[in-house]
C-alpha cells in the first residue's frame, strides 16, 4: 500500500511537470522538498483539514476505505496529532458488544466531563485521576498508540514496568498473543496501587489495543503521507491526482516509462481489464469523469485534461492495439478525419474497428460514432459499382437470383462443374453431367455418347460448349442490365450487412465493452427488469449471508440454508487459478468466487469432432469477456459466491443472449450444451 501511494505521488508530480504546473528543470527531490516536505507544509491551512474531514479526496492515504472515511468524518482532525489518533483509532475494533474506541473518542472529545463522570463511577481517587490525565486528556480518553501503552505500563505511579517489560507488554498486546495475556494482565494489575485502578487502565488502554494498534512513528508517517496527497489534490487541479490514482489502481504504473529499447515482455504486458474496470468504477463513485480514448490526445495509459476536468482512457487499453501501433499513432498526430488518419497510419481492419468502437475518433467525427462506423464499413465492404455475369457466384451466395431465373443459377453451377471434367480440348462427361445436358440441350453436340447407367460417358468440345453457354446466359445478362440499379442496391446492402454483422454488431455500449472492457455509455443491462428477474444491487446486500432456516439431521448435524440473491452484469475478467470471475454490474465491479469443481464446467470451450476428425466449436466459455450473466448465490463480505439448493427456482447461471430495449430477456441459456464427441 505504501508503494502504491508512492507511485501515485510520483506519477502525479511527473504529470504536473509534463503539463507545466511544476518546474521541469528541477529534480523530483527538489520538487518534493519544495511542495511536499513536511517542514514546508502549512499545517494551519484550513482547506487541508476540511478535505480530510469531508472524504472527497480520492484514495486519501489510509482513509479511502469505509472505515477510514468514517473515522475522518467523525473525528474531523484539525492537526497532525488528531490525524495520528484517527489513523490509530480506526484500526481498533474493541470488544464485542462494547463501544468502539473510535466512537468513545468522538463522544468524549465532544464532552470530556463524561470521562470524569466515568472515573467517579469507577471510584477513582483525585490522586489517581491526576496520574492518568497526561495519558488520557490529549487522546480524549482513548490512548490508542503503542507508545501510550508502554508509557502507562512504565509509569512509576501506575505499574512501574521496566523498559524491557514495557516493550514485552507492547508485543503481547500488539500481536495478540492470547496465551500470554492472562499473565500480563495479572502482572500489570497487581503492580498498580490497587486492583480497581489497574482494572480501569487495563479495560481502557490494554484491551482496546488488542485488535490492532499502531506505533506513533508509524501513524505519524502515514498521517503526513495523507496530508501530502491532500496537498497534491488541492494545490493543483485535482484531475492530476485523480489520474495518478487511476493509473496505479488500473495497473498502469509500470508502463509509464517503457522505452522502445526495453524488453517485449514489458512493452506488451497484458492489459488487466478487471483492474481497469474496477479502477474506473471507483472513479465514477467519486464523480470523476473518465472519457473514451481520444485519437489526438490520449497517451499510452490514462491522461489528465485540466481544461475539461476529466481523464482520457489510454490507447494501450484498447483491444487488438499493440505498442508499435500506439507509438505510430502518437507520432503522426494530429488527425483531422478518419481518411487523414488512414493516410498516415498503417492499420488493419480489426484494429480500425476497435479504435472506432472505443470512441477514439469521436473528436474528429462530430461525436457521431455510428456514422463513423457506417462510413468505414462502407469503405471496406467491397461495394460494387456494376453487376454483371462475373458476379454470378456472389449473387448465388447472397440468394439474389429470382425464382424465375433459377435455371441460370443451375447453368452457372453446371458450367463450373464441367471444369472439373476437363481433358484436353474436351469435357469428359459422367452420368451426372450427361443427365443435366440432355435435359436442357441438344444431343447432337455430344461425341461418343454411351448411356449405360452409372458408367455413362460422353465428350463435349470446350469451344462448342462456350458458344452454347454464352448464348443461353444472354437472357440473364439482359436481366442484370435491365434491373441494374435494384440489383446493385441489394448486393451492396448485403455486403454492408455482412461486414456490419461481423465487426459492429450491437449498440455503442457493446462496442465499448468489446474494445475497452468498460462502459462509458449506459451499461447494457441498465434497463434490465430487475424486479421481474429478482436481481439485487450487490452493494446493498448484507456483507454476510442471511440465514433462511436451520434444521438438524438424523445424525445430529445442524444444517443452515441461506437466503439466495441474484446479481447481473457483464463479465470483464476471469482468473482460472483462483476460480474467480470479475463482473461489471450496473452499480459497480463485483468479484465472484466460484467453487473449484464448478469453474471448469462453465469455463471450458465445448467442441465436437466430425467423422474426418475436424473440430468444431459448439459453445465458447460462459466466462468469456463481454458475456452478460445473472448469477444466483450469496454475498460474503466483498465477494459474491454462486450457490443454489435443490428447490431453488433460479439457475446458478443464466447467460443473457438477447435483451429488448425495455429490459426483457428475449433469449438466454441456463445450461451448457451437450456435445457428441
Beta strands, then each sheet from edge to edge (+ up, - down):
strand 1: 289-291
strand 2: 303-305
strand 3: 310-312
strand 4: 422-423
strand 5: 426-429
strand 6: 446-450
strand 7: 457-461
strand 8: 547-552
strand 9: 558-562
strand 10: 565-575
strand 11: 580-585
strand 12: 589-593
strand 13: 606-609
strand 14: 615-619
strand 15: 628-636
strand 16: 639-642
strand 17: 653-659
strand 18: 665-669
sheet 1: 1+ 3+ 2-
sheet 2: 4+ 5- 7+ 6-
sheet 3: 8+ 9-
sheet 4: 18+ 17- 15+ 10- 11+ 12- 16-
sheet 5: 13+ 14-
end
